[in-house]
Amino acid sequence: MSATAVPANAVDPATAAVPAVAVGPASPPPAFAARAASVEGSPVREILALTERPGIVSFAGGLPAPELFDTEGLRAAYDAAFAVSARRALQYSTTEGAPELRAAVAARAAARGLPTDADDLVITSGSQQALTLITTALVEPGDVVLVENPIYLAALQCFRLAGARVVAVPCDREGILPEALAELVAQARPKLLYTVPTFQNPTGRTLPAARRAAVARIAERLGLWLVEDDPYGELRYEGADVPWLAAHPGAEDRTALLGSFSKVMAPGLRLGWLRAPASLRRAAVVAKQAADLHTSTVDQLAAAHYLAAVDLDAHIATVRAAYRERRDALQGALSRTLPADCEWNLPEGGMFVWARLSEDHDAADLLKTAVTHGVAFVPGAPFHATAPDPRTLRLSFTTHTPAEITEGVARLGHALTEYGGR
């Protein structure tokens, strides 16, 4: 038989009959992973959707003010990214990130008192991705993760999706209590401590330098990874800068520092960065390769051009001045409007004021009334890792003018009057 001959009993695939398949009731697909079913969506994102209708004064979202974006400077930076090398801007890139952007971030970190090389950094798709990568690299189901209480809501989601057992560290108005942390580390043997020590989300509080030094010593002595999230640190309105936790002795070889351009440049860029010891950084790079290969090349190159051409510190100074005025407007309006037995803090920077309502008030219930009066906020309960306080709420002051803030708090006062009169 030749190489092209067809056996006499061969079946022609084009004309062969398809075997009959039994037809019966459809079966459902397999179930979702348990972690997907056990972790709830973000109430903050859902409240944002609720308050997008015109006329609402929303203190709910932790959003930068869009009118303060440097749109002209960013447009020019994107033009430069294409003009210099459009082919590179549109091509795949390295997982670690564009060298010139890493160098620029390293220079800014060093200027803030933390010696950093470009090779110490990984560029991420927002600092939220950096947290996800660190969690992927470090946390296995059942591991204990320590957090402040209350704490950034999306961090709780991240850790719970990883199957971690989230345990709250005792805190006061200034943040973590080092003695309580040491006792908890000795008892629970956690994998890591996650903290937002500067202008914390949701409370706005800042951990003092002495406590940061104590936390670093505890991590060194008892064996603990530290994850320091710093999206707000450059938004200081008064007081002196406090060194990063990562800059304290004992923290050098065990701290993952997360940063972001979202609050000082624009969140739509989705650019953040991770500074970590070499072994942890390498594990995060492998996790990122599995997640998205690399962060957007064109966005990275545009950011690098922007940092080379624009005085970002001068832009941040403009943002700070506007936000300081808005923070003060919120403070004044709250003082004039809220009952005497309500409480709130005065953050030295950041985007949030943390408040507590009168006895027997529930912020989630109040929100329903507040929305009918054209004002919104975020109830504080979802930010708590344990024992939620239903009286608490978070107010963001960045996206409205002082006049709008004053009007919004007046509406909140009307809602409180109606709520209290039930």
MOJOKA-V106022 format. One record per residue. N is the residue number from 1. PHI is phi in whole degrees, -180 to 180 (none if undefined). Layout:
n=N phi=PHI
n=N phi=PHI
//
This chain:
n=1 phi=none
n=2 phi=-74
n=3 phi=-65
n=4 phi=-104
n=5 phi=-71
n=6 phi=-112
n=7 phi=-58
n=8 phi=-63
n=9 phi=-95
n=10 phi=-71
n=11 phi=-102
n=12 phi=-77
n=13 phi=-58
n=14 phi=-71
n=15 phi=-113
n=16 phi=-66
n=17 phi=-73
n=18 phi=-83
n=19 phi=-59
n=20 phi=-66
n=21 phi=-111
n=22 phi=-62
n=23 phi=-106
n=24 phi=-147
n=25 phi=-61
n=26 phi=-70
n=27 phi=-101
n=28 phi=-70
n=29 phi=-68
n=30 phi=-59
n=31 phi=-69
n=32 phi=-64
n=33 phi=-61
n=34 phi=-57
n=35 phi=-65
n=36 phi=-69
n=37 phi=-84
n=38 phi=-95
n=39 phi=-105
n=40 phi=-81
n=41 phi=-70
n=42 phi=-81
n=43 phi=-61
n=44 phi=-63
n=45 phi=-64
n=46 phi=-70
n=47 phi=-68
n=48 phi=-59
n=49 phi=-64
n=50 phi=-66
n=51 phi=-101
n=52 phi=-79
n=53 phi=-69
n=54 phi=-59
n=55 phi=95
n=56 phi=-78
n=57 phi=-93
n=58 phi=-107
n=59 phi=-97
n=60 phi=-83
n=61 phi=-84
n=62 phi=-85
n=63 phi=-107
n=64 phi=-66
n=65 phi=-76
n=66 phi=-66
n=67 phi=-71
n=68 phi=-95
n=69 phi=-62
n=70 phi=-84
n=71 phi=-64
n=72 phi=-67
n=73 phi=-64
n=74 phi=-71
n=75 phi=-61
n=76 phi=-64
n=77 phi=-67
n=78 phi=-67
n=79 phi=-59
n=80 phi=-66
n=81 phi=-61
n=82 phi=-78
n=83 phi=-67
n=84 phi=-73
n=85 phi=-163
n=86 phi=-63
n=87 phi=-63
n=88 phi=-68
n=89 phi=-62
n=90 phi=-99
n=91 phi=-101
n=92 phi=-57
n=93 phi=-136
n=94 phi=-76
n=95 phi=-64
n=96 phi=-66
n=97 phi=119
n=98 phi=-62
n=99 phi=-56
n=100 phi=-69
n=101 phi=-74
n=102 phi=-62
n=103 phi=-65
n=104 phi=-66
n=105 phi=-65
n=106 phi=-60
n=107 phi=-64
n=108 phi=-69
n=109 phi=-65
n=110 phi=-63
n=111 phi=-65
n=112 phi=-94
n=113 phi=97
n=114 phi=-125
n=115 phi=-53
n=116 phi=-145
n=117 phi=-104
n=118 phi=-57
n=119 phi=-72
n=120 phi=-81
n=121 phi=-120
n=122 phi=-128
n=123 phi=-84
n=124 phi=-124
n=125 phi=-84
n=126 phi=84
n=127 phi=-70
n=128 phi=-61
n=129 phi=-65
n=130 phi=-58
n=131 phi=-64
n=132 phi=-63
n=133 phi=-65
n=134 phi=-64
n=135 phi=-63
n=136 phi=-61
n=137 phi=-74
n=138 phi=-111
n=139 phi=-103
n=140 phi=-110
n=141 phi=-53
n=142 phi=95
n=143 phi=-64
n=144 phi=-89
n=145 phi=-119
n=146 phi=-94
n=147 phi=-139
n=148 phi=-69
n=149 phi=-136
n=150 phi=-76
n=151 phi=-150
n=152 phi=-52
n=153 phi=-64
n=154 phi=-68
n=155 phi=-68
n=156 phi=-59
n=157 phi=-60
n=158 phi=-60
n=159 phi=-68
n=160 phi=-70
n=161 phi=-63
n=162 phi=-79
n=163 phi=83
n=164 phi=-73
n=165 phi=-97
n=166 phi=-87
n=167 phi=-124
n=168 phi=-85
n=169 phi=-88
n=170 phi=-57
n=171 phi=-134
n=172 phi=-123
n=173 phi=-65
n=174 phi=-102
n=175 phi=115
n=176 phi=-60
n=177 phi=-94
n=178 phi=-57
n=179 phi=-63
n=180 phi=-66
n=181 phi=-61
n=182 phi=-59
n=183 phi=-64
n=184 phi=-69
n=185 phi=-63
n=186 phi=-64
n=187 phi=-83
n=188 phi=-94
n=189 phi=49
n=190 phi=-73
n=191 phi=-82
n=192 phi=-154
n=193 phi=-114
n=194 phi=-104
n=195 phi=-144
n=196 phi=-115
n=197 phi=-78
n=198 phi=-119
n=199 phi=54
n=200 phi=-57
n=201 phi=-97
n=202 phi=-105
n=203 phi=-86
n=204 phi=78
n=205 phi=-75
n=206 phi=-128
n=207 phi=-74
n=208 phi=-63
n=209 phi=-60
n=210 phi=-62
n=211 phi=-71
n=212 phi=-61
n=213 phi=-61
n=214 phi=-66
n=215 phi=-62
n=216 phi=-63
n=217 phi=-65
n=218 phi=-63
n=219 phi=-61
n=220 phi=-69
n=221 phi=-73
n=222 phi=-103
n=223 phi=80
n=224 phi=-155
n=225 phi=-79
n=226 phi=-115
n=227 phi=-118
n=228 phi=-105
n=229 phi=-100
n=230 phi=-133
n=231 phi=-82
n=232 phi=-115
n=233 phi=-59
n=234 phi=-85
n=235 phi=-99
n=236 phi=-98
n=237 phi=-109
n=238 phi=-162
n=239 phi=82
n=240 phi=-96
n=241 phi=-62
n=242 phi=-112
n=243 phi=-58
n=244 phi=-55
n=245 phi=-56
n=246 phi=-63
n=247 phi=-89
n=248 phi=-88
n=249 phi=-56
n=250 phi=100
n=251 phi=-99
n=252 phi=-58
n=253 phi=-99
n=254 phi=-145
n=255 phi=-116
n=256 phi=-98
n=257 phi=-102
n=258 phi=-110
n=259 phi=-132
n=260 phi=-151
n=261 phi=-94
n=262 phi=-63
n=263 phi=-89
n=264 phi=-114
n=265 phi=-124
n=266 phi=-174
n=267 phi=-69
n=268 phi=-66
n=269 phi=-68
n=270 phi=53
n=271 phi=-119
n=272 phi=-138
n=273 phi=-152
n=274 phi=-127
n=275 phi=-113
n=276 phi=-153
n=277 phi=-58
n=278 phi=-55
n=279 phi=-65
n=280 phi=-71
n=281 phi=-62
n=282 phi=-64
n=283 phi=-64
n=284 phi=-68
n=285 phi=-63
n=286 phi=-63
n=287 phi=-63
n=288 phi=-69
n=289 phi=-58
n=290 phi=-76
n=291 phi=-86
n=292 phi=-150
n=293 phi=70
n=294 phi=-167
n=295 phi=-77
n=296 phi=-43
n=297 phi=-65
n=298 phi=-64
n=299 phi=-66
n=300 phi=-63
n=301 phi=-67
n=302 phi=-63
n=303 phi=-62
n=304 phi=-64
n=305 phi=-63
n=306 phi=-61
n=307 phi=-66
n=308 phi=-78
n=309 phi=-101
n=310 phi=-119
n=311 phi=-82
n=312 phi=-63
n=313 phi=-63
n=314 phi=-67
n=315 phi=-63
n=316 phi=-62
n=317 phi=-62
n=318 phi=-64
n=319 phi=-63
n=320 phi=-58
n=321 phi=-61
n=322 phi=-67
n=323 phi=-69
n=324 phi=-61
n=325 phi=-63
n=326 phi=-72
n=327 phi=-59
n=328 phi=-65
n=329 phi=-64
n=330 phi=-66
n=331 phi=-60
n=332 phi=-64
n=333 phi=-67
n=334 phi=-63
n=335 phi=-63
n=336 phi=-80
n=337 phi=-114
n=338 phi=-75
n=339 phi=-58
n=340 phi=-63
n=341 phi=-90
n=342 phi=-84
n=343 phi=-130
n=344 phi=-159
n=345 phi=-107
n=346 phi=-120
n=347 phi=-71
n=348 phi=-78
n=349 phi=-174
n=350 phi=84
n=351 phi=-132
n=352 phi=-134
n=353 phi=-116
n=354 phi=-107
n=355 phi=-127
n=356 phi=-132
n=357 phi=-81
n=358 phi=-64
n=359 phi=-54
n=360 phi=69
n=361 phi=-98
n=362 phi=-124
n=363 phi=-63
n=364 phi=-66
n=365 phi=-69
n=366 phi=-62
n=367 phi=-57
n=368 phi=-60
n=369 phi=-72
n=370 phi=-62
n=371 phi=-62
n=372 phi=-68
n=373 phi=-96
n=374 phi=83
n=375 phi=-142
n=376 phi=-142
n=377 phi=-151
n=378 phi=-110
n=379 phi=-58
n=380 phi=-82
n=381 phi=-55
n=382 phi=-64
n=383 phi=-81
n=384 phi=-85
n=385 phi=-73
n=386 phi=-145
n=387 phi=43
n=388 phi=-63
n=389 phi=-100
n=390 phi=-69
n=391 phi=-82
n=392 phi=-87
n=393 phi=-153
n=394 phi=-111
n=395 phi=-121
n=396 phi=-100
n=397 phi=-110
n=398 phi=-84
n=399 phi=-100
n=400 phi=-129
n=401 phi=-70
n=402 phi=-55
n=403 phi=-65
n=404 phi=-65
n=405 phi=-63
n=406 phi=-60
n=407 phi=-64
n=408 phi=-62
n=409 phi=-69
n=410 phi=-61
n=411 phi=-63
n=412 phi=-63
n=413 phi=-62
n=414 phi=-63
n=415 phi=-65
n=416 phi=-64
n=417 phi=-63
n=418 phi=-66
n=419 phi=-63
n=420 phi=-72
n=421 phi=-89
n=422 phi=-70
//
